[in-house]
Amino acid sequence: MKLLLAFVVLYAVLDPIDTLTPGENCEMCQIVLRTVFGHFSANVPSRKKLVNQLKHECKRHFNVSSETFF
């Protein structure tokens, strides 16, 4: 199971993202991170805090406006 999870994360990182817009890239990143955190949810205090943290990281790394968030 850990190998499959590692493969999903590795594929998301190595997949060519040149053609994606920053919003699409951010959305893909959030989906992968939610999946990873979902498997290790004992360390996540709440879904709301997780979503807020993902939004913050996305803004920080991709400088994406708030309209692209779920």
VEXZAKE-648322 format. One record per atom (N, C-alpha, C): residue in three letters; x negated, y negated, z. Coordinates in pm, 1 decimal. Each point is the difference from the previous one (the first is absolute). Layout:
<rs>
<r res="Ala" xx="X" yy="Y" zz="Z"/>
...
</rs>
This chain:
<rs>
<r res="Met" xx="-82.3" yy="118.6" zz="0.0"/>
<r res="Met" xx="82.3" yy="-118.6" zz="0.0"/>
<r res="Met" xx="-87.4" yy="-125.9" zz="0.0"/>
<r res="Lys" xx="-105.2" yy="2.1" zz="80.5"/>
<r res="Lys" xx="-89.4" yy="-115.8" zz="3.7"/>
<r res="Lys" xx="-69.2" yy="-19.2" zz="-134.3"/>
<r res="Leu" xx="-31.0" yy="110.7" zz="-66.2"/>
<r res="Leu" xx="-64.5" yy="-8.8" zz="-130.8"/>
<r res="Leu" xx="93.6" yy="-63.8" zz="-101.8"/>
<r res="Leu" xx="127.2" yy="36.9" zz="4.7"/>
<r res="Leu" xx="98.4" yy="-58.6" zz="-91.2"/>
<r res="Leu" xx="15.1" yy="-149.1" zz="26.6"/>
<r res="Leu" xx="7.5" yy="-36.9" zz="126.4"/>
<r res="Leu" xx="11.6" yy="-140.7" zz="36.7"/>
<r res="Leu" xx="-123.1" yy="-78.2" zz="-44.6"/>
<r res="Ala" xx="-117.1" yy="57.7" zz="19.0"/>
<r res="Ala" xx="-123.2" yy="-65.7" zz="-44.0"/>
<r res="Ala" xx="-1.8" yy="-15.8" zz="-151.7"/>
<r res="Phe" xx="51.1" yy="99.4" zz="-71.7"/>
<r res="Phe" xx="5.9" yy="-8.8" zz="-145.7"/>
<r res="Phe" xx="91.7" yy="-112.9" zz="-44.8"/>
<r res="Val" xx="115.6" yy="-14.1" zz="65.3"/>
<r res="Val" xx="94.0" yy="-106.8" zz="-35.6"/>
<r res="Val" xx="-64.6" yy="-136.3" zz="21.2"/>
<r res="Val" xx="-65.0" yy="-18.2" zz="112.8"/>
<r res="Val" xx="-64.9" yy="-128.2" zz="29.0"/>
<r res="Val" xx="-114.3" yy="-25.1" zz="-97.9"/>
<r res="Leu" xx="-80.2" yy="101.2" zz="-26.3"/>
<r res="Leu" xx="-111.3" yy="-14.5" zz="-93.5"/>
<r res="Leu" xx="49.7" yy="-33.7" zz="-139.9"/>
<r res="Tyr" xx="106.1" yy="66.0" zz="-44.3"/>
<r res="Tyr" xx="56.3" yy="-27.6" zz="-131.9"/>
<r res="Tyr" xx="50.0" yy="-144.1" zz="-8.6"/>
<r res="Ala" xx="65.7" yy="-46.7" zz="105.9"/>
<r res="Ala" xx="51.4" yy="-137.0" zz="-0.3"/>
<r res="Ala" xx="-113.6" yy="-101.4" zz="-6.9"/>
<r res="Val" xx="-111.3" yy="31.8" zz="62.0"/>
<r res="Val" xx="-114.2" yy="-91.6" zz="-0.2"/>
<r res="Val" xx="-72.4" yy="2.3" zz="-134.0"/>
<r res="Leu" xx="-16.4" yy="117.8" zz="-57.0"/>
<r res="Leu" xx="-78.1" yy="12.6" zz="-122.7"/>
<r res="Leu" xx="81.7" yy="-20.0" zz="-127.0"/>
<r res="Asp" xx="131.8" yy="2.8" zz="10.7"/>
<r res="Asp" xx="85.3" yy="-19.5" zz="-116.6"/>
<r res="Asp" xx="-26.0" yy="-139.4" zz="-56.8"/>
<r res="Pro" xx="-13.3" yy="-11.6" zz="-131.4"/>
<r res="Pro" xx="-28.1" yy="-132.5" zz="-57.3"/>
<r res="Pro" xx="113.9" yy="-97.4" zz="29.0"/>
<r res="Ile" xx="-32.9" yy="-106.1" zz="72.6"/>
<r res="Ile" xx="102.5" yy="-96.6" zz="37.4"/>
<r res="Ile" xx="-18.8" yy="-132.3" zz="-73.0"/>
<r res="Asp" xx="-82.4" yy="-0.9" zz="-103.0"/>
<r res="Asp" xx="-24.3" yy="-123.8" zz="-73.1"/>
<r res="Asp" xx="127.4" yy="-52.7" zz="-64.6"/>
<r res="Thr" xx="86.4" yy="88.8" zz="-45.7"/>
<r res="Thr" xx="118.5" yy="-41.6" zz="-73.8"/>
<r res="Thr" xx="115.5" yy="-37.5" zz="91.0"/>
<r res="Leu" xx="-12.5" yy="20.9" zz="129.3"/>
<r res="Leu" xx="107.9" yy="-32.8" zz="92.3"/>
<r res="Leu" xx="-7.8" yy="-146.2" zz="42.0"/>
<r res="Thr" xx="115.8" yy="-59.6" zz="20.3"/>
<r res="Thr" xx="4.0" yy="-135.5" zz="54.2"/>
<r res="Thr" xx="-34.2" yy="7.9" zz="148.5"/>
<r res="Pro" xx="-35.8" yy="-111.5" zz="60.9"/>
<r res="Pro" xx="-29.0" yy="4.3" zz="143.9"/>
<r res="Pro" xx="117.9" yy="52.4" zz="82.1"/>
<r res="Gly" xx="121.9" yy="-33.6" zz="-39.8"/>
<r res="Gly" xx="117.8" yy="49.8" zz="71.9"/>
<r res="Gly" xx="14.4" yy="150.1" zz="-11.0"/>
<r res="Glu" xx="-23.9" yy="54.5" zz="-118.8"/>
<r res="Glu" xx="8.7" yy="145.0" zz="-19.7"/>
<r res="Glu" xx="-110.6" yy="71.0" zz="77.0"/>
<r res="Asn" xx="-118.3" yy="-58.2" zz="-2.9"/>
<r res="Asn" xx="-112.4" yy="57.5" zz="73.9"/>
<r res="Asn" xx="30.8" yy="1.5" zz="149.1"/>
<r res="Cys" xx="54.3" yy="-109.5" zz="49.2"/>
<r res="Cys" xx="33.9" yy="-10.5" zz="141.5"/>
<r res="Cys" xx="108.1" yy="101.3" zz="36.9"/>
<r res="Glu" xx="100.5" yy="13.9" zz="-86.9"/>
<r res="Glu" xx="108.0" yy="95.0" zz="27.1"/>
<r res="Glu" xx="-53.5" yy="142.8" zz="5.7"/>
<r res="Met" xx="-88.3" yy="34.0" zz="-94.3"/>
<r res="Met" xx="-58.8" yy="133.8" zz="-1.5"/>
<r res="Met" xx="-81.6" yy="23.4" zz="127.4"/>
<r res="Cys" xx="-75.7" yy="-101.1" zz="39.9"/>
<r res="Cys" xx="-81.6" yy="10.3" zz="120.8"/>
<r res="Cys" xx="89.3" yy="22.0" zz="122.1"/>
<r res="Gln" xx="110.5" yy="-72.3" zz="8.5"/>
<r res="Gln" xx="90.4" yy="14.0" zz="113.4"/>
<r res="Gln" xx="62.6" yy="138.2" zz="4.3"/>
<r res="Ile" xx="35.9" yy="54.6" zz="-115.7"/>
<r res="Ile" xx="59.9" yy="133.5" zz="-4.8"/>
<r res="Ile" xx="-99.2" yy="103.6" zz="50.8"/>
<r res="Val" xx="-124.0" yy="-10.3" zz="-45.8"/>
<r res="Val" xx="-102.9" yy="95.3" zz="44.1"/>
<r res="Val" xx="-23.4" yy="-13.6" zz="149.9"/>
<r res="Leu" xx="-11.1" yy="-122.1" zz="48.3"/>
<r res="Leu" xx="-25.4" yy="-19.2" zz="142.7"/>
<r res="Leu" xx="116.9" yy="47.8" zz="85.2"/>
<r res="Arg" xx="123.4" yy="-24.5" zz="-44.9"/>
<r res="Arg" xx="115.7" yy="49.2" zz="75.4"/>
<r res="Arg" xx="1.2" yy="152.0" zz="4.5"/>
<r res="Thr" xx="-37.9" yy="62.7" zz="-110.7"/>
<r res="Thr" xx="-5.5" yy="146.4" zz="-3.2"/>
<r res="Thr" xx="-103.9" yy="52.1" zz="98.5"/>
<r res="Val" xx="-116.8" yy="-60.7" zz="-1.7"/>
<r res="Val" xx="-106.5" yy="42.1" zz="91.8"/>
<r res="Val" xx="42.5" yy="-22.8" zz="144.5"/>
<r res="Phe" xx="51.2" yy="-119.0" zz="29.9"/>
<r res="Phe" xx="41.6" yy="-27.7" zz="136.8"/>
<r res="Phe" xx="118.0" yy="87.4" zz="40.9"/>
<r res="Gly" xx="84.2" yy="37.7" zz="-95.4"/>
<r res="Gly" xx="112.0" yy="88.3" zz="30.7"/>
<r res="Gly" xx="-45.5" yy="136.0" zz="47.7"/>
<r res="His" xx="-111.9" yy="48.2" zz="-51.7"/>
<r res="His" xx="-51.9" yy="129.5" zz="41.8"/>
<r res="His" xx="-66.7" yy="-6.3" zz="137.0"/>
<r res="Phe" xx="-42.8" yy="-117.6" zz="38.6"/>
<r res="Phe" xx="-65.0" yy="-16.8" zz="129.4"/>
<r res="Phe" xx="78.3" yy="-100.3" zz="83.5"/>
<r res="Ser" xx="131.0" yy="15.0" zz="2.3"/>
<r res="Ser" xx="87.9" yy="-101.2" zz="59.2"/>
<r res="Ser" xx="-11.7" yy="-11.6" zz="151.4"/>
<r res="Ala" xx="-67.7" yy="89.6" zz="64.8"/>
<r res="Ala" xx="-14.2" yy="-10.6" zz="145.5"/>
<r res="Ala" xx="-74.7" yy="-126.9" zz="38.4"/>
<r res="Asn" xx="-84.8" yy="-50.0" zz="-89.1"/>
<r res="Asn" xx="-77.9" yy="-120.3" zz="29.7"/>
<r res="Asn" xx="68.2" yy="-128.2" zz="-46.0"/>
<r res="Val" xx="116.7" yy="9.8" zz="-63.1"/>
<r res="Val" xx="71.7" yy="-117.5" zz="-49.1"/>
<r res="Val" xx="111.8" yy="-31.7" zz="98.5"/>
<r res="Pro" xx="-4.4" yy="-118.3" zz="63.7"/>
<r res="Pro" xx="99.4" yy="-31.1" zz="102.7"/>
<r res="Pro" xx="143.0" yy="-10.7" zz="-53.5"/>
<r res="Ser" xx="17.6" yy="-60.0" zz="-117.3"/>
<r res="Ser" xx="134.1" yy="-10.8" zz="-57.5"/>
<r res="Ser" xx="-11.3" yy="-27.7" zz="-149.2"/>
<r res="Arg" xx="107.7" yy="30.6" zz="-70.7"/>
<r res="Arg" xx="1.7" yy="-23.7" zz="-144.4"/>
<r res="Arg" xx="-11.6" yy="-149.6" zz="-30.4"/>
<r res="Lys" xx="65.3" yy="-83.5" zz="80.3"/>
<r res="Lys" xx="-3.4" yy="-144.8" zz="-22.8"/>
<r res="Lys" xx="-143.1" yy="-53.5" zz="12.3"/>
<r res="Lys" xx="-72.1" yy="44.9" zz="100.6"/>
<r res="Lys" xx="-138.9" yy="-44.8" zz="16.7"/>
<r res="Lys" xx="-87.1" yy="48.9" zz="-114.8"/>
<r res="Leu" xx="25.4" yy="123.5" zz="-45.9"/>
<r res="Leu" xx="-75.7" yy="53.8" zz="-112.0"/>
<r res="Leu" xx="24.8" yy="-82.3" zz="-126.0"/>
<r res="Val" xx="126.4" yy="-32.1" zz="-28.8"/>
<r res="Val" xx="33.4" yy="-78.9" zz="-118.9"/>
<r res="Val" xx="-64.5" yy="-137.4" zz="8.3"/>
<r res="Asn" xx="5.9" yy="-63.3" zz="116.9"/>
<r res="Asn" xx="-61.9" yy="-132.0" zz="15.1"/>
<r res="Asn" xx="-151.0" yy="6.8" zz="-19.6"/>
<r res="Gln" xx="-62.8" yy="104.3" zz="50.5"/>
<r res="Gln" xx="-144.8" yy="14.6" zz="-17.1"/>
<r res="Gln" xx="-35.0" yy="20.6" zz="-146.8"/>
<r res="Leu" xx="79.1" yy="81.6" zz="-71.3"/>
<r res="Leu" xx="-25.7" yy="22.0" zz="-142.4"/>
<r res="Leu" xx="16.9" yy="-129.0" zz="-79.5"/>
<r res="Lys" xx="101.6" yy="-78.7" zz="32.4"/>
<r res="Lys" xx="19.0" yy="-129.0" zz="-67.5"/>
<r res="Lys" xx="-120.7" yy="-90.3" zz="23.8"/>
<r res="His" xx="-45.4" yy="-4.4" zz="123.5"/>
<r res="His" xx="-115.1" yy="-83.9" zz="34.6"/>
<r res="His" xx="-124.8" yy="43.1" zz="-77.2"/>
<r res="Glu" xx="-26.2" yy="130.5" zz="-3.4"/>
<r res="Glu" xx="-117.6" yy="50.1" zz="-71.9"/>
<r res="Glu" xx="11.1" yy="-27.7" zz="-149.0"/>
<r res="Cys" xx="119.1" yy="15.0" zz="-54.7"/>
<r res="Cys" xx="19.8" yy="-25.0" zz="-142.4"/>
<r res="Cys" xx="-26.4" yy="-146.7" zz="-32.7"/>
<r res="Lys" xx="53.6" yy="-89.5" zz="81.3"/>
<r res="Lys" xx="-24.1" yy="-142.8" zz="-22.5"/>
<r res="Lys" xx="-148.7" yy="-31.6" zz="10.7"/>
<r res="Arg" xx="-64.3" yy="61.1" zz="97.6"/>
<r res="Arg" xx="-141.4" yy="-26.7" zz="23.3"/>
<r res="Arg" xx="-87.5" yy="46.9" zz="-115.4"/>
<r res="His" xx="28.3" yy="118.3" zz="-53.4"/>
<r res="His" xx="-86.6" yy="57.3" zz="-103.0"/>
<r res="His" xx="37.6" yy="-40.8" zz="-141.2"/>
<r res="Phe" xx="127.3" yy="-22.6" zz="-24.9"/>
<r res="Phe" xx="43.5" yy="-24.5" zz="-137.3"/>
<r res="Phe" xx="55.6" yy="-139.6" zz="-22.3"/>
<r res="Asn" xx="13.9" yy="-79.7" zz="105.6"/>
<r res="Asn" xx="56.2" yy="-134.7" zz="-11.0"/>
<r res="Asn" xx="131.3" yy="1.7" zz="-77.1"/>
<r res="Val" xx="88.9" yy="89.4" zz="39.3"/>
<r res="Val" xx="128.2" yy="17.8" zz="-67.0"/>
<r res="Val" xx="105.6" yy="-75.6" zz="77.8"/>
<r res="Ser" xx="93.9" yy="-61.7" zz="-72.9"/>
<r res="Ser" xx="107.4" yy="-72.6" zz="66.0"/>
<r res="Ser" xx="95.3" yy="97.6" zz="67.8"/>
<r res="Ser" xx="83.1" yy="-50.2" zz="89.2"/>
<r res="Ser" xx="87.0" yy="86.4" zz="79.7"/>
<r res="Ser" xx="115.5" yy="59.3" zz="-80.1"/>
<r res="Glu" xx="26.9" yy="-46.3" zz="-122.8"/>
<r res="Glu" xx="110.7" yy="55.4" zz="-78.6"/>
<r res="Glu" xx="-26.9" yy="143.6" zz="-43.7"/>
<r res="Thr" xx="-124.2" yy="43.5" zz="-1.5"/>
<r res="Thr" xx="-31.6" yy="133.6" zz="-50.2"/>
<r res="Thr" xx="19.7" yy="107.7" zz="105.3"/>
<r res="Phe" xx="30.9" yy="-39.1" zz="122.2"/>
<r res="Phe" xx="11.6" yy="99.3" zz="106.0"/>
<r res="Phe" xx="136.7" yy="62.4" zz="1.0"/>
<r res="Phe" xx="5.8" yy="118.8" zz="53.6"/>
<r res="Phe" xx="122.8" yy="76.8" zz="2.9"/>
<r res="Phe" xx="94.8" yy="-46.9" zz="102.5"/>
</rs>
